[in-house]
Each structure stands twice: as C-alpha cells, then as structure tokens.
Amino acid sequence: MQILAFGVQADEQPLIEEAFRGHHDVHCLDVFLTEDTAPIAAGHEIVSTSVNADLGAGVLEILAAGGTRMVAQRSTGFNNVDLVAAERLGLTVARVSYYSPYSVAEFAWTLAMAVNRRVVRASTRTRDFDFRLHGLMGRDLHGRTAGVLGTGKIGEAFARIAHGFGMRLLGWDVAENPACLELGMRYVPKDELLAEADLVSLHVPLMAETQHLIDANALKAMKDDAILVNSSRGGLIDTAALVGELRAGRFTGVGLDVYEAEAGLFFLDKSLEAIADDTLARLVTFPNVLVTSHQAYYTEDAVRQIVDATLRNVLDYRAGRRSENVLVPRS
C-alpha cells in the first residue's frame, strides 16, 4: 500500500523514506494539503500531513470521497483538524503526541538570546564590515525573572534552561508541574506573571480557551522592556495588538517562530512575491523583532521521533490497534 505524504520538507524526505522502508511505500510531496491539492490523494487509503495542512471539513470530504480512510498528522498540535467532520466521514485521525521537547525549548531560548543580544543586527553589520557596538547593548538574564506560560514537557525544558541561567521562575498553567516546583518555580495568576517577568515564553496548545491568550490587555500588563517569545502556536498572540505596542516603542525584543496567519506563507518561498499580509509585513520591519518560519521543532532528533511515531500510527491503524496518538478512532 502506498501512503501519500503532503508538505514534506527536503531534509525530512529521506528520514520518512528510511523509516517506512520495508513497511509501506510512501510518496512524498512538497505541496501542502489544501482544497486545491486534496484531489491528488484519490486512491490513497492513508494520507500524512504537516502542521500547516488544511484539514477542515471541505478538505476531509474530498479525501473521504477519494478513498482516504486515515489521516496521520506529523505534529503534536491538531487545531487545524475538524475532528467532528472526520468522525462523521469515518476517517481515522492520529497525531504525534510526543517528540523531543528540547528542540522547541532550545529554539525558544535561541530567539530570546538573539533579540536580547541583537544578534541579527550585529551579524548584518559585520557582513558590511561595520564593527561598531552602538545599539547592540543587551542585558544579563542572570537574576532576572522568566515567566513560563504552559509548563508541560516543553515549558519544563525551557524552565530548566532558565534555571541554568540563574533566573527566577514564574509559571502559569492549569496544573502545577512538580519538576518545575523543584526548580523553584512559583505559580501565579497570568496577569501577575506578565507584570513581573522580564522574559515571557509561551508553551501552551492553541484551542478556543487560549486563542489570543496574549491580547491587548495582556501586552499592556507586560513590562515595557520585557522580551516575548512564542514558539508554540501563532494564534496565542493577537498580532495586530502586538504591532500596536511595538509601534509605541515597547519591548526589548520579540521572538516569534509562529504567526497566526502563517498558513500559505510559512514553509514556502515568497521572496519574489508581494506580501498581501500587511500585519506580517509591518511586524518584520521592527528592529527588535525576529520572525522565523515555524522551525523550532526542526532538529534531526525531533523529526526522526515524529516520523517514527507516524509510522507506528500507520501500523497501528492497519492492525486495528489504538494508541494515545489517536484523535478519531477507526470506525
């Protein structure tokens, strides 16, 4: 049986082919799953998708009509999947419930340090043989306060690094993580965390309750010289409100690996096109903002774990087994 994998990056393809070899044939496409590309899947019982795939009702109906019976998403998040429609159509849906939390936590720190120490500006200058230090002054993070919104596996890994820097730890979550408490983390209400933290990092899933978790009011509650990092999901931040605060000259730095309207932009080459998204176009012009294209998870270790988990999901589906990765079981 041949599996069709959408949205496969060039670095990812050999890892997928290696993992599936001897089990199932897999055909990798670099195009993303949308209503326009969904007909390509006709005749494929199993489709694998990336995090930015459109798995709304319309796309799922096209897949089901073409004979697809399983969708294996290569990501932890599943806010892009209409689970109700999938169940109605008899589609099994599985995700990857776990992969290396260090990949995302370490990249979140990469963003934090890059904006704090003005690394992008410094690199651009030295490429032009401009070796002045003016405008490159950062701050020691030792002794300052890190606020971690979401203290699951990734948030815990981020907190451990912050602890290594010698930072005071504040946390916010629906449940306290004992490992974070052992690091000295103090759990506080969100507004208190935002008001006290010098560095705020987001590590919560995107759902109805967390949509625009960082809205205009939350941004105003933060320190003027705070650092904000989001390596989780773009919809956690009201980007228009963030642009407004940046225009007012607030924040030492903002590091974003995700953007709430990234679908149709991220993972694609848009360098020769006019960007119609005025908010994103404005966002990237701020000298204290660093935007990357949803690459926090993108380490060899994490991608191998994602691919291996996807293979297990496919094998479980074929064998009629159910695991913790299944979002909609086989009917």
N, C-alpha and C positions, 0 to 999 in steps of 0.2 A: 504494500500500500504506500502511495506517495502522499507526503504531507506538504502543504503549501505554507511557507513562512513569509509573511509580509514585514516590511520595514527592517530588513536585515542590513546592518552596517558592514562595511567591507572587512573590518577587523573581527567582526562577530561570525562571519560566514564559515571560515574554516573550523571554528570551535563547534558550531552547530553540526556541520557535516561529519566531524570526527566523532561527536557524541552519538549521533544517530546511526553511524555506520554499523552494519550487522543487525540492525533492528528494523528500521524503516527507511525508505528513500525520502529525502527531503529536498524540495526545490525552493531555493531562496530568492526572494525578490527584494530589490531596494526600494520599491514603491510602498507607500503606506496604504492601509486598508481604509477606503472611503466608499461612498455610494458609487463613485465612478469606477473604482478598481475592484469592487466586490464581485462582479461577474466573472473575473478571472478565476475565481475559486471554484467554479462549476465543476462538478465531478470529483472534488476532493472531500473526503469524509472528515478530515481533520485540517483545521487552519490554525496556524500560530501567528500571534500578533504582537506588536510592540506597544509601548506605553502610550503613544500618541495616536493609536488606531481609533477610528470612529466605530464604536460598537453599539450605536443607537439602534432603535427598533427598525428603522429603514434598512440599515446595512444587514442586520441579523435576518431580516425577512428575505433579502436577496441570497444570503448564504444558505439559509434553510431550503429555499426553492431550488438552489443548485445542487443540493445533496449533502451539504455540510452537516455534520452531527455533533462535532466537538470544536470548541474554540479554546486553545491553550495560550493564554496571555503570558508573555515573558516579562512580567513585572509584578511587584507587590500590590501597587495601587490598582483599583478597579472602578474608579469613579467614572470612567469612560464607557462602562458596560451597562446596558439596560437589562438588569437581571430578570425583571418581571417579563419582559418580552422574550428573553432567552428561554425561560421556563415554559412560557406559552407555546413557543415554537418547538419545544422538545430538544433544545440544544444544551449539551453539557458544557459547562464553563469552568475552567480551572485557572489558577494563577500561581505565582511563586510566592509563598508566604514568608520565605526567609532567604536572605543571602547576606554576604558579608556586610555587617553594619559599619565596619571600619572604612570601607570605600567611601561612603557618604559622609561619615563623621570627619574623616581626614580631609575630604574636599571642602567641607564647610569651614574647616579651620584654614585651609588654603585661601579661600575667599576672604575670611576675616583678616588674616595676616596681610594679604595683598592690598586690601583697601586701607588698613591701618598704616602700613609702611610705604604706601604709594608706589608699589612695585611696578605697575603698568606704566605710570608716568615716568618713573626712573628709567625703565627699560627703553621706552620711546626716546627719551633724551639721549641716552648713551649711544643709541644707534645713529644719532645725529652728531655724536661726539660733543654733546653738551653735558659737562660733568658738574654743573652747579648743584648745590643741595637745596636751594631756595624752594620752598613749597613742598618738600619731601619729609618734613618732620612728622614722626608718628608718636605713639605713646607706649610705655611699658604696660603690658597687661597683667603682670605680676601684681597682686594686691588689689586689683580691680574686681568688679562683680560681673559674672557671667549668668545670664538668665536663659534657662533652657525650657522652651515650651514644648512639652512632649518628651517623656523620659522613658521611652521603650528602649529597645536594643540600640538604635542609632543615637538617641538622646543620651543614653548611658555612656556610649563610647565617646560622644562629644564631651560629656561632663568629665570623663576620666582624663582627657587631654587637657581640659581647663584646669583640673586639679593639679596636673603636672606643671602647668604654668604658675601655680600658686595663686589661683583665683578663688574668690569667694563664690559659692554656688547657690543660686536660687532656682527652684523648679516649680513648674505648674503642670498638672495632669489630673486625670480623673482618679488615678490611683498612684500611691507613692511607691517608688521602686526601692526596695531595701538596699540594693547595691549603691544607689545614689545617696541614700541616707548615710551609708558607711563612709562615703567620701566627704560627708559634712554638709550635704545639700539641705537647704531649708525650703520646704514647700510653702508657697504663699499664694494669695489671690493674683490673678493675672495683672490687674492694674498696679498692684504693689511691685510685682516683678518688673514691669515696664518702667516704672518710675525710678527704680533703684539700679537697674542693670546698665553697665557700660557696654556690654555686648549682649545682644539678643539673638538667639538662634532658634529656628522653627523646625520641629521634628514631629509633627502630628499629621495624621492622614487627612485627606480632603473629603469632607462629607457635608451634608446640609448644615450641621451644627458648627462646623469650622470654616465655612465659606466666609471670606473676608474677616477671619479672626483678628487680623491686624487691619482695622478700618481707620477712618479719620480720627476717631476719638482715641483709639489705641496709639496711633502715631503721635498725637499731641501729648499723650501721657509719657512718652519716652523722653529721655534727656536730649538736649539739643546736640550734644557731642557724642551720642551713642553710635554704636555700629550695629547694623541689622543684617542678618544673614538668613537666606531662605534656600535650602537645598531639598525641600520636601515637595510641595505642590504649589504652583503659581497662584491658584485661587485662594490661598490663605491670606494674601495681601490684596487690599484694594489699591491697585496700581495707580489709578488716577489720583487718589488721595495722597499716595506716596510722592508722586510728581509734584503735587502742590506744596508739600512740606520741603522737598528738595529745592524748589524754586525760592522758598523763603530762606534758604541758606542753612537748613538744619541737617544734622547728622555728619559725623566724621567720615563715615563710609557706609555703603550699602552693597552687599554682595548677593547677587541673585543667579542661581543656576536654573531657575524655573520662572515661568511667566504665565499669567492666567490665560492669555490668548496665544499660547505658543504653538498650538496645533496648526499645521500648514506653514509653519515658519521654521521651527527648530528641527534639526537633522537634515535640513535642505540647504542648497546653495542659492541664496537670494542676492548674491553680490552684484549681479548685473541688472537687478530689477529695482523699481521704485517701491519702497515700503509704504503700504497704504495705512499701516497701523501708526497713527500719529502719537499715541501714548508711548509705544516702544521706541519710536524714532526720537522722541524727546528724552526718554529715560537714558538712552545710551550716550547722550551728549554731556551729561553731568560728569565733571572730572572726579567726583568722589563715588561714582557708581561703577561697578564691574558686573557685566552680564555675561554668563556663559550658557551654552546650549544644552542643558539637561545632561551633563556628563558626570555628575557626582558618582553615580553607580559604576562608571565605565572603567573598571580595572579588570585585568585578566582573571584575577581570583573571583571577583563577583560575577562576571559574565559566565565563567565556567560553571559556577554554582547555579546560576539562572538557567543555563542550558541543560544541565544535568537534572534539575528539578522539572523542567519542561518535558524532558524525555520520560521521567518517571510518571508524570501526569498522563502522558500518552499511553504508556504501557499499562498503567492502572485502568485507564478507560477501556482499552482493548480487553483486559482481563476481567472487567466488571468490578474492579476494586474501587473503594472510595477513601480518600485521604483528607487531611486538613486543608489541602490546597483547593478542594472542590468548592466552587461557589454555587453552581447549579448542578445537582447530580444527574446521572444518566437515567432517563425515564424508561 
